[in-house]
């Protein structure tokens, strides 16, 4: 079973207030969910929109009634989804005109109508002006739900007509608890909660990406295996065919080092997959390794070869490792 509206709202005062208004029948005419990518805006928006057309029994959306199923398949006549056309990046005025034509007719099901616009910042200025007119003239029982990670890209007049709910990244504890409820193994749930940067969506995507976990294991056997310079040749050999995967490897290594720095500062429990020797590292040494990772990115952008980048980074790790193993 997927997440519910209440589960998505847990831990956020603004979302809990939105949740309360939804279940008490006081949903705003237009709602804008704003925040960083991957923090659950789309999930919450879709649940709210589905809940508005749901006619099942009990808490909405039930996910089982005819209206829920048609919403999920995007065939519900009273649920509209203005979006870019295939191979286009922007939501153009034609999509909004189609929406207006649909709204000019009576509700085909005799209930609420909902317009869900995801990534609303992708609307062209003409489309936004078209939406503005519709927001001003929409009938009672018609609800607009928008999401954006770039609130300033929307016209001030659109923002002023929406209830704006600014969503925040989830805490690691909340993400771990949610992942465990999804029957994800405890060790993976703990790792995902540490490295998803407050994004449940990113955590779920990482969980399903077996290549990500293979890359994590490779990081552990290569970069994080370095204790002295003599370890570099064997570790470098593991990475020689990883040129096309170098961005992800650097991302994961950076996540690991940042996580260790955070653990040193806060005293939180260390991640399970970090070698014990790295737990002895000082914050200063970890920051030097982090700077070396950032430097490796800059050199990569300057077309320095992957093998040279990896070996240079390993040399920094071996040098710093000698300071905390002395």
VOTOR-813464 format. One line per 2 residues: number of its first residue (from 1); their letters; for each residue y, x, z of N, C-alpha, C, CB. Coordinates in steps of 0.02 Angstrom, whole numbers. Glycine has a CB too. Layout:
VOTOR-813464
NUM = A = Y,X,Z,Y,X,Z,Y,X,Z,Y,X,Z | ...
end
This chain:
VOTOR-813464
1 = XX = -60,42,0,0,0,0,62,44,0,0,-48,61 | 114,25,-38,175,63,-42,220,52,18,212,47,-105
3 = XX = 277,86,18,325,78,72,356,9,71,379,132,67 | 377,-14,130,413,-77,135,487,-63,143,386,-119,195
5 = XX = 527,-116,138,599,-108,147,614,-82,217,636,-175,136 | 580,-108,267,593,-87,336,575,-13,346,554,-131,385
7 = XX = 520,9,315,500,79,322,551,125,288,431,90,291 | 577,104,231,628,144,196,692,148,236,642,115,127
9 = XX = 707,95,274,770,92,311,767,126,378,790,20,321 | 706,139,403,698,167,470,737,232,477,624,178,486
11 = XX = 772,239,534,807,301,549,877,306,520,768,357,525 | 900,256,484,967,258,454,1005,195,474,963,264,377
13 = XX = 1060,203,509,1099,145,531,1124,103,472,1158,167,575 | 1148,138,420,1175,101,363,1120,62,327,1210,149,314
15 = XX = 1061,92,320,1006,58,287,979,2,330,951,106,270 | 978,12,396,954,-40,441,1000,-101,437,950,-15,513
17 = XX = 1066,-89,431,1113,-144,424,1101,-181,358,1186,-119,428 | 1089,-143,305,1074,-173,240,1010,-213,244,1069,-118,186
19 = XX = 960,-185,277,895,-219,286,904,-284,324,846,-173,323 | 944,-283,377,956,-343,417,989,-397,375,1001,-326,477
21 = XX = 1038,-379,335,1073,-428,293,1026,-456,239,1135,-397,260 | 983,-413,213,935,-437,162,889,-490,192,893,-378,134
23 = XX = 859,-476,249,811,-523,278,844,-585,308,770,-488,330 | 908,-580,323,943,-639,350,978,-679,296,994,-617,402
25 = XX = 968,-660,232,997,-697,177,1070,-684,165,987,-769,188 | 1096,-627,189,1167,-611,181,1177,-549,138,1200,-601,250
27 = XX = 1132,-540,90,1137,-483,45,1203,-485,7,1078,-482,-5 | 1236,-428,1,1300,-425,-34,1290,-441,-108,1332,-357,-26
29 = XX = 1342,-468,-138,1342,-484,-210,1327,-422,-252,1409,-514,-230 | 1353,-364,-232,1341,-301,-268,1332,-245,-217,1400,-285,-317
31 = XX = 1280,-206,-226,1264,-151,-180,1257,-87,-219,1199,-167,-140 | 1288,-34,-194,1283,32,-226,1250,79,-176,1353,58,-248
33 = XX = 1190,105,-194,1156,154,-153,1173,223,-179,1078,142,-153 | 1206,262,-137,1232,327,-159,1201,383,-117,1309,328,-153
35 = XX = 1189,440,-148,1163,497,-112,1130,547,-158,1113,474,-59 | 1106,601,-129,1076,655,-168,1013,630,-204,1059,714,-123
37 = XX = 993,668,-254,932,650,-291,871,656,-245,924,696,-352 | 825,610,-255,760,616,-221,756,593,-150,739,683,-224
39 = XX = 807,558,-124,806,538,-54,788,464,-44,874,551,-22 | 764,432,-98,738,364,-90,782,308,-116,724,351,-21
41 = XX = 836,325,-152,880,272,-177,844,225,-224,941,303,-213 | 807,254,-271,772,213,-320,719,169,-286,739,257,-373
43 = XX = 682,198,-239,630,159,-204,661,100,-168,591,204,-155 | 715,113,-130,747,59,-93,777,7,-140,802,87,-47
45 = XX = 809,29,-194,840,-18,-241,787,-63,-273,878,20,-295 | 731,-34,-292,679,-74,-324,647,-123,-275,625,-29,-353
47 = XX = 639,-102,-213,611,-148,-163,658,-206,-150,597,-110,-98 | 723,-191,-144,772,-244,-133,773,-293,-193,842,-214,-123
49 = XX = 774,-265,-253,776,-307,-313,713,-350,-318,784,-265,-375 | 656,-320,-305,593,-357,-307,592,-410,-253,534,-309,-298
51 = XX = 618,-392,-194,620,-441,-140,663,-501,-155,644,-408,-77 | 715,-492,-194,760,-548,-210,725,-600,-255,822,-522,-245
53 = XX = 680,-578,-298,646,-626,-342,578,-648,-314,637,-597,-412 | 554,-614,-262,488,-629,-233,487,-700,-204,470,-578,-179
55 = XX = 432,-736,-217,423,-803,-189,358,-807,-148,422,-856,-245 | 334,-749,-129,273,-748,-88,287,-767,-16,241,-680,-92
57 = XX = 234,-773,21,239,-789,92,247,-725,133,177,-829,116 | 278,-731,191,286,-674,235,343,-629,213,222,-634,237
59 = XX = 340,-566,236,395,-520,222,398,-502,148,387,-456,264 | 458,-500,123,468,-487,52,490,-414,41,521,-535,23
61 = XX = 471,-386,-16,429,-414,-68,355,-411,-49,440,-378,-135 | 319,-463,-66,248,-466,-48,205,-422,-93,222,-537,-49
63 = XX = 228,-412,-155,191,-370,-202,133,-405,-235,167,-310,-168 | 118,-467,-214,59,-501,-238,74,-564,-279,15,-519,-181
65 = XX = 131,-594,-268,146,-657,-302,161,-644,-376,206,-692,-269 | 162,-698,-414,174,-694,-486,241,-661,-501,170,-763,-518
67 = XX = 292,-678,-462,358,-650,-474,361,-575,-461,410,-686,-431 | 327,-553,-407,325,-481,-392,291,-443,-449,289,-469,-326
69 = XX = 235,-470,-472,197,-435,-524,237,-432,-589,131,-471,-537 | 274,-486,-604,315,-484,-665,374,-437,-656,340,-555,-682
71 = XX = 401,-432,-596,454,-385,-584,429,-314,-595,483,-392,-513 | 371,-298,-567,344,-231,-572,328,-212,-644,281,-225,-529
73 = XX = 310,-262,-685,296,-248,-755,358,-255,-799,241,-295,-781 | 414,-270,-765,479,-279,-799,477,-335,-851,500,-214,-832
75 = XX = 441,-388,-834,438,-447,-878,467,-508,-844,367,-460,-900 | 496,-500,-785,525,-558,-751,589,-578,-786,539,-543,-675
77 = XX = 596,-642,-807,655,-662,-846,720,-660,-808,645,-731,-872 | 718,-659,-742,779,-658,-703,793,-590,-670,776,-712,-649
79 = XX = 758,-539,-693,770,-470,-671,790,-429,-732,708,-439,-635 | 850,-401,-731,876,-364,-788,884,-291,-769,943,-394,-812
81 = XX = 870,-247,-818,870,-175,-804,910,-137,-858,797,-149,-801 | 975,-142,-859,1014,-104,-908,999,-29,-901,1090,-116,-899
83 = XX = 982,2,-957,961,73,-955,974,105,-1023,886,79,-936 | 972,172,-1025,980,205,-1090,924,186,-1138,983,281,-1081
85 = XX = 940,184,-1201,888,173,-1251,847,237,-1259,919,152,-1320 | 786,232,-1287,745,292,-1296,783,348,-1332,682,275,-1335
87 = XX = 774,409,-1306,805,469,-1333,881,471,-1325,787,476,-1405 | 908,428,-1282,979,430,-1266,988,444,-1192,1014,363,-1286
89 = XX = 1043,476,-1174,1054,495,-1105,1102,448,-1068,1081,564,-1101 | 1141,409,-1105,1191,367,-1073,1174,293,-1080,1260,381,-1102
91 = XX = 1199,255,-1032,1193,182,-1035,1254,156,-1072,1186,149,-962 | 1244,131,-1131,1300,113,-1174,1318,39,-1166,1284,128,-1246
93 = XX = 1375,22,-1194,1402,-46,-1185,1354,-99,-1213,1470,-51,-1219 | 1314,-82,-1264,1268,-131,-1291,1218,-156,-1239,1230,-101,-1350
95 = XX = 1196,-111,-1194,1149,-132,-1142,1182,-181,-1094,1124,-71,-1103 | 1247,-171,-1081,1283,-217,-1037,1296,-283,-1072,1349,-185,-1013
97 = XX = 1308,-281,-1136,1319,-344,-1173,1256,-386,-1174,1342,-330,-1244 | 1198,-353,-1181,1135,-390,-1178,1127,-422,-1109,1076,-343,-1192
99 = XX = 1147,-386,-1057,1144,-414,-989,1189,-475,-983,1163,-361,-938 | 1250,-470,-1010,1297,-526,-1006,1270,-587,-1043,1366,-506,-1036
101 = XX = 1239,-576,-1101,1210,-632,-1138,1155,-666,-1097,1181,-608,-1205 | 1115,-626,-1063,1062,-655,-1021,1092,-694,-962,1015,-601,-995
103 = XX = 1146,-667,-932,1176,-700,-875,1214,-764,-895,1223,-653,-839 | 1231,-770,-959,1267,-830,-981,1222,-891,-982,1296,-819,-1050
105 = XX = 1157,-879,-979,1110,-935,-977,1091,-949,-905,1046,-919,-1020 | 1067,-1009,-893,1044,-1026,-826,983,-986,-807,1029,-1101,-821
107 = XX = 974,-976,-743,914,-941,-718,852,-975,-746,913,-940,-641 | 809,-937,-779,750,-966,-810,698,-987,-759,719,-917,-858
109 = XX = 701,-959,-700,653,-977,-647,684,-1020,-593,623,-914,-617 | 749,-1033,-599,782,-1075,-549,795,-1041,-483,743,-1136,-538
111 = XX = 789,-975,-480,800,-939,-417,854,-887,-425,736,-906,-394 | 849,-835,-385,899,-781,-387,890,-740,-451,894,-736,-325
113 = XX = 945,-709,-472,941,-662,-527,966,-594,-502,983,-686,-588 | 935,-541,-526,952,-475,-502,960,-428,-560,898,-449,-453
115 = XX = 1012,-386,-556,1025,-335,-607,1019,-267,-572,1096,-344,-640 | 971,-227,-594,959,-162,-564,981,-108,-613,884,-154,-544
117 = XX = 1030,-69,-594,1055,-14,-636,1044,52,-600,1132,-24,-654 | 992,87,-620,977,151,-590,1017,207,-624,901,166,-594
119 = XX = 1037,256,-585,1079,311,-611,1141,282,-646,1039,357,-660 | 1177,241,-609,1234,206,-638,1288,253,-664,1265,160,-586
121 = XX = 1288,316,-640,1338,364,-666,1327,378,-740,1334,429,-625 | 1270,358,-767,1256,370,-838,1290,318,-883,1182,371,-851
123 = XX = 1320,267,-854,1356,218,-895,1418,250,-927,1377,157,-852 | 1429,236,-990,1489,259,-1024,1549,222,-994,1485,248,-1102
125 = XX = 1610,248,-1004,1670,212,-980,1673,141,-1006,1733,249,-1000 | 1654,131,-1070,1655,63,-1098,1605,18,-1063,1640,66,-1174
127 = XX = 1546,46,-1049,1495,6,-1013,1518,-11,-943,1428,44,-1011 | 1551,37,-910,1575,24,-842,1628,-31,-842,1604,89,-812
129 = XX = 1672,-30,-890,1723,-83,-894,1691,-151,-907,1774,-67,-949 | 1639,-150,-947,1602,-212,-961,1569,-238,-897,1549,-201,-1017
131 = XX = 1539,-193,-859,1508,-212,-796,1560,-239,-747,1471,-153,-765 | 1618,-207,-745,1671,-228,-699,1688,-301,-710,1732,-185,-708
133 = XX = 1696,-321,-772,1713,-390,-788,1657,-437,-764,1724,-399,-864 | 1595,-416,-772,1539,-457,-751,1536,-462,-675,1473,-428,-778
135 = XX = 1550,-407,-640,1551,-409,-567,1603,-459,-541,1566,-339,-539 | 1658,-463,-576,1712,-508,-554,1695,-581,-566,1777,-490,-591
137 = XX = 1652,-594,-616,1641,-664,-637,1570,-689,-624,1658,-670,-709 | 1528,-649,-593,1458,-668,-584,1450,-731,-541,1418,-611,-554
139 = XX = 1400,-771,-558,1386,-832,-521,1354,-817,-454,1341,-879,-562 | 1358,-866,-409,1323,-861,-345,1248,-858,-360,1341,-920,-297
141 = XX = 1213,-817,-322,1141,-810,-334,1124,-754,-382,1113,-873,-360 | 1175,-718,-406,1165,-660,-449,1182,-598,-409,1208,-665,-514
143 = XX = 1137,-549,-409,1145,-490,-368,1141,-427,-411,1091,-488,-312 | 1186,-381,-397,1188,-316,-432,1168,-262,-383,1259,-302,-463
145 = XX = 1121,-220,-403,1101,-163,-361,1105,-101,-405,1028,-173,-332 | 1147,-53,-384,1158,8,-422,1137,68,-380,1231,13,-444
147 = XX = 1115,121,-413,1103,184,-379,1142,239,-414,1027,201,-377 | 1161,290,-376,1196,347,-407,1191,408,-361,1270,330,-420
149 = XX = 1188,466,-392,1194,529,-354,1262,561,-368,1137,578,-371 | 1304,526,-407,1370,551,-424,1420,493,-418,1372,583,-497
151 = XX = 1434,475,-357,1475,416,-344,1544,420,-377,1485,407,-268 | 1572,481,-380,1639,488,-408,1641,476,-483,1666,557,-393
153 = XX = 1582,474,-516,1580,461,-588,1588,388,-604,1514,487,-617 | 1587,345,-553,1596,274,-564,1670,255,-555,1552,232,-516
155 = XX = 1692,205,-592,1762,183,-586,1777,161,-514,1776,126,-635 | 1835,179,-489,1854,156,-422,1850,80,-415,1924,180,-404
157 = XX = 1866,45,-469,1864,-28,-467,1793,-55,-460,1897,-58,-530 | 1744,-19,-487,1674,-39,-478,1654,-25,-406,1627,-2,-527
159 = XX = 1671,34,-381,1652,51,-313,1683,3,-263,1674,122,-296 | 1745,-19,-277,1779,-64,-230,1747,-133,-227,1852,-70,-249
161 = XX = 1708,-151,-278,1676,-216,-279,1604,-215,-256,1679,-244,-349 | 1582,-156,-233,1514,-149,-209,1513,-133,-135,1477,-93,-248
163 = XX = 1461,-155,-103,1446,-129,-36,1414,-61,-46,1400,-179,5 | 1446,-9,-24,1421,59,-35,1380,80,26,1479,109,-48
165 = XX = 1318,99,13,1273,124,65,1258,196,48,1208,81,71 | 1284,242,87,1274,313,74,1212,337,112,1337,355,94
167 = XX = 1161,354,73,1097,374,102,1096,448,117,1040,355,55 | 1062,467,171,1057,536,192,985,561,184,1079,544,266
169 = XX = 977,628,177,909,655,173,869,636,235,911,732,166 | 805,627,225,760,610,281,748,671,325,693,583,254
171 = XX = 734,660,388,715,715,432,644,736,417,723,694,507 | 628,798,434,560,823,423,509,781,461,554,896,444
173 = XX = 526,761,522,479,722,563,465,654,531,507,712,633 | 517,624,504,508,558,473,465,563,409,575,527,457
175 = XX = 478,616,370,439,625,309,366,638,326,468,682,267 | 354,681,376,286,697,395,249,633,418,284,750,450
177 = XX = 282,594,458,252,531,483,236,484,424,299,496,533 | 281,479,377,270,435,319,213,460,276,334,429,278
179 = XX = 209,526,266,156,554,226,88,544,260,168,629,214 | 86,551,325,24,540,361,1,467,353,32,558,435
181 = XX = 51,421,353,35,350,344,8,336,274,96,307,358 | 22,382,227,-3,375,159,-70,411,151,48,403,109
183 = XX = -101,429,208,-166,462,209,-167,531,177,-217,418,174 | -109,565,180,-106,634,157,-128,679,215,-33,653,133
185 = XX = -172,727,202,-197,771,256,-141,801,298,-241,826,228 | -154,810,362,-102,832,409,-71,899,390,-130,837,478
187 = XX = -112,947,367,-84,1013,351,-37,1009,291,-140,1063,337 | -56,968,242,-12,960,184,50,920,202,-49,926,126
189 = XX = 42,868,242,100,828,262,151,871,298,78,769,307 | 126,917,341,171,961,379,207,1008,331,132,1001,433
191 = XX = 170,1037,284,201,1084,237,251,1048,192,148,1118,194 | 233,990,167,277,952,123,342,933,159,242,890,97
193 = XX = 336,913,221,395,891,259,444,949,269,375,861,326 | 418,1010,271,460,1068,281,496,1090,217,419,1126,308
195 = XX = 465,1078,160,489,1108,99,517,1059,48,435,1147,68 | 520,995,65,544,946,16,619,934,20,508,880,25
197 = XX = 653,969,66,726,964,74,750,893,87,760,991,11 | 713,858,130,734,791,150,722,737,99,805,792,165
199 = XX = 683,752,47,670,703,-7,597,681,-5,686,734,-76 | 586,618,13,519,591,13,491,590,-58,517,520,43
201 = XX = 534,573,-106,512,572,-175,487,640,-198,567,548,-220 | 524,692,-178,504,760,-197,438,779,-162,559,812,-179
203 = XX = 431,757,-99,369,772,-62,309,741,-97,375,747,10 | 316,678,-118,260,644,-150,245,676,-218,276,570,-160
205 = XX = 297,697,-253,287,731,-317,251,798,-307,354,742,-353 | 271,835,-256,239,899,-241,167,889,-221,277,936,-185
207 = XX = 152,836,-183,84,822,-162,38,811,-222,83,762,-117 | 63,779,-273,22,764,-332,19,821,-382,49,702,-366
209 = XX = 58,874,-371,61,929,-419,16,986,-396,135,954,-427 | -45,987,-420,-93,1038,-399,-69,1108,-418,-162,1025,-428
211 = XX = -31,1113,-473,-5,1178,-493,42,1206,-440,31,1173,-561 | 79,1162,-407,124,1183,-353,84,1216,-297,164,1123,-325
213 = XX = 27,1186,-279,-13,1214,-224,-46,1279,-245,-66,1164,-201 | -65,1284,-307,-93,1347,-332,-40,1402,-330,-119,1339,-403
215 = XX = 22,1384,-346,77,1433,-343,91,1454,-271,140,1404,-375 | 88,1407,-225,97,1425,-154,44,1475,-132,94,1361,-110
217 = XX = -18,1463,-152,-72,1508,-133,-61,1577,-164,-140,1480,-155 | -35,1578,-226,-21,1642,-259,34,1680,-223,-1,1630,-333
219 = XX = 85,1644,-199,139,1675,-160,110,1708,-98,192,1623,-141 | 65,1673,-65,35,1700,-3,-5,1763,-17,-10,1647,30
221 = XX = -41,1764,-74,-83,1822,-90,-45,1879,-122,-138,1800,-136 | 16,1867,-143,54,1920,-176,114,1941,-133,79,1897,-245
223 = XX = 170,1907,-139,230,1927,-103,220,1930,-27,287,1879,-119 | 187,1880,0,181,1877,73,123,1919,99,171,1806,95
225 = XX = 88,1954,54,34,1999,75,60,2071,85,-23,1999,24 | 122,2083,65,149,2151,66,163,2173,138,214,2156,25
227 = XX = 133,2231,156,146,2260,222,178,2330,213,80,2266,263 | 160,2363,160,186,2431,145,187,2439,70,143,2487,180
229 = XX = 219,2491,47,227,2502,-26,160,2509,-62,270,2563,-39 | 109,2534,-26,43,2543,-57,11,2476,-76,-3,2580,-9
231 = XX = 37,2420,-49,9,2354,-65,37,2326,-130,24,2306,-8 | 89,2357,-155,125,2327,-213,83,2325,-277,188,2367,-226
233 = XX = 49,2378,-297,13,2375,-361,-37,2317,-364,-24,2439,-372 | -77,2307,-312,-126,2253,-313,-92,2185,-315,-172,2258,-251
235 = XX = -38,2177,-277,-2,2113,-276,31,2101,-344,51,2112,-220 | 60,2153,-373,93,2146,-438,44,2126,-492,128,2211,-458
237 = XX = -18,2150,-487,-69,2133,-536,-84,2059,-537,-134,2172,-523 | -78,2027,-479,-90,1954,-475,-36,1915,-512,-93,1932,-403
239 = XX = 23,1946,-520,80,1910,-548,95,1928,-621,141,1924,-507 | 56,1973,-650,74,1999,-715,75,1946,-770,26,2054,-735
241 = XX = 35,1893,-763,33,1840,-814,73,1778,-794,-39,1821,-828 | 119,1787,-747,155,1729,-719,228,1724,-744,155,1733,-644
243 = XX = 243,1755,-800,311,1753,-825,337,1682,-834,316,1791,-891 | 295,1639,-863,317,1570,-876,321,1529,-812,269,1537,-925
245 = XX = 294,1555,-758,294,1519,-694,342,1550,-644,224,1516,-665 | 383,1597,-667,423,1636,-619,474,1594,-581,458,1692,-655
247 = XX = 503,1544,-614,553,1503,-579,522,1467,-520,585,1452,-628 | 464,1437,-530,432,1402,-475,411,1450,-420,372,1362,-500
249 = XX = 386,1509,-439,366,1558,-388,426,1580,-346,333,1618,-421 | 482,1592,-378,542,1611,-340,566,1553,-296,598,1633,-387
251 = XX = 561,1492,-322,581,1433,-282,539,1428,-219,573,1369,-324 | 473,1436,-227,428,1429,-170,439,1485,-120,355,1427,-193
253 = XX = 446,1546,-145,458,1602,-100,523,1592,-62,460,1668,-138 | 575,1568,-96,638,1555,-62,629,1501,-8,692,1533,-112
255 = XX = 591,1448,-24,577,1396,26,545,1426,88,532,1342,-5 | 496,1470,76,460,1500,132,506,1541,176,402,1543,107
257 = XX = 547,1583,144,591,1627,183,645,1586,219,624,1679,137 | 674,1537,186,723,1494,219,691,1457,277,753,1444,169
259 = XX = 629,1435,268,594,1402,323,584,1447,383,527,1376,299 | 568,1510,370,560,1557,425,626,1571,460,530,1623,399
261 = XX = 680,1577,422,746,1586,453,763,1527,497,800,1597,399 | 750,1467,471,763,1406,510,721,1406,574,749,1343,469
263 = XX = 659,1426,569,614,1428,627,639,1477,679,543,1445,606 | 666,1534,655,691,1584,702,753,1558,739,709,1649,665
265 = XX = 794,1520,703,856,1496,734,843,1438,781,905,1474,679 | 799,1392,761,788,1330,800,731,1335,849,775,1273,753
267 = XX = 686,1382,838,627,1387,881,573,1336,863,647,1377,952 | 579,1303,806,528,1256,785,462,1292,771,551,1218,722
269 = XX = 409,1253,768,344,1281,752,344,1308,680,288,1227,761 | 312,1365,670,310,1395,604,261,1358,559,290,1469,609
271 = XX = 272,1363,494,228,1331,446,158,1362,450,256,1338,374 | 106,1322,437,38,1345,445,19,1400,396,-9,1287,436
273 = XX = 49,1400,336,26,1446,285,67,1510,281,28,1412,218 | 108,1523,331,147,1586,333,105,1639,370,217,1575,368
275 = XX = 94,1697,340,54,1749,373,84,1768,441,50,1812,329 | 40,1782,488,63,1797,556,111,1856,558,3,1812,600
277 = XX = 102,1904,514,146,1963,516,218,1944,502,122,2016,465 | 229,1893,460,297,1873,444,330,1836,503,299,1828,382
279 = XX = 290,1812,549,318,1779,608,353,1830,654,263,1742,647 | 338,1894,643,370,1946,683,437,1968,654,323,2006,689
281 = XX = 452,1945,594,513,1968,560,576,1945,597,514,1943,488 | 626,1987,596,690,1969,626,730,1927,577,730,2032,647
283 = XX = 776,1885,601,818,1847,555,856,1892,506,868,1806,594 | 876,1952,529,912,1997,485,869,2020,427,937,2058,524
285 = XX = 807,2038,441,761,2059,388,748,2002,339,695,2085,417 | 739,1942,366,725,1884,323,785,1870,277,708,1823,365
287 = XX = 845,1879,303,905,1868,262,909,1919,206,968,1870,306 | 889,1981,220,889,2032,168,839,2014,113,873,2102,197
289 = XX = 781,1988,132,732,1966,82,759,1907,43,664,1947,116 | 792,1861,77,821,1803,42,873,1826,-8,853,1755,93
291 = XX = 914,1874,11,965,1901,-36,931,1934,-96,1011,1951,0 | 874,1967,-83,838,1999,-138,810,1946,-187,780,2042,-111
293 = XX = 790,1889,-160,766,1834,-203,823,1808,-246,736,1777,-161 | 881,1799,-216,939,1775,-253,961,1826,-305,998,1759,-205
295 = XX = 955,1890,-287,972,1943,-334,922,1943,-393,972,2011,-300 | 859,1930,-378,809,1926,-431,825,1870,-480,738,1915,-401
297 = XX = 850,1815,-454,870,1760,-499,927,1782,-545,893,1698,-458 | 975,1818,-517,1032,1840,-558,1008,1889,-612,1085,1874,-514
299 = XX = 963,1934,-593,936,1981,-642,895,1946,-695,894,2034,-607 | 859,1894,-675,820,1856,-724,867,1824,-775,777,1801,-689
301 = XX = 922,1797,-752,971,1767,-798,1002,1820,-844,1025,1731,-759 | 999,1883,-823,1024,1938,-865,969,1969,-907,1057,1991,-821
303 = XX = 911,1932,-910,855,1952,-953,817,2013,-929,880,1964,-1022 | 819,2027,-865,775,2079,-838,704,2053,-838,798,2101,-766
305 = XX = 655,2094,-855,585,2073,-860,556,2050,-793,543,2128,-888 | 508,2004,-798,477,1975,-738,441,2028,-696,428,1920,-757
307 = XX = 404,2073,-729,367,2124,-691,414,2167,-650,326,2168,-739 | 470,2187,-678,518,2229,-642,549,2189,-584,573,2254,-689
309 = XX = 563,2125,-596,592,2083,-542,544,2077,-484,609,2013,-569 | 480,2062,-501,431,2052,-448,420,2115,-408,365,2028,-478
311 = XX = 414,2171,-442,401,2234,-406,462,2254,-364,384,2290,-456 | 522,2243,-389,582,2258,-350,585,2215,-287,644,2248,-392
313 = XX = 567,2153,-294,567,2107,-236,514,2129,-186,555,2035,-259 | 456,2149,-211,403,2172,-166,424,2235,-129,338,2184,-204
315 = XX = 461,2279,-163,484,2340,-131,530,2323,-72,521,2385,-182 | 575,2274,-82,619,2253,-27,577,2225,31,669,2199,-51
317 = XX = 527,2185,15,485,2157,68,449,2212,106,434,2107,38 | 423,2261,69,387,2317,103,434,2356,148,354,2365,51
319 = XX = 495,2368,126,543,2404,166,561,2366,230,606,2418,126 | 572,2301,223,590,2261,282,529,2252,328,617,2193,260
321 = XX = 471,2245,297,410,2237,336,398,2296,383,350,2228,291 | 416,2355,359,406,2415,401,450,2414,463,422,2479,360
323 = XX = 506,2378,461,550,2375,519,522,2331,575,619,2350,498 | 487,2277,556,462,2234,609,389,2250,629,467,2160,587
325 = XX = 359,2299,592,291,2320,611,291,2389,644,245,2320,550 | 352,2415,650,357,2483,679,335,2483,752,429,2510,673
end
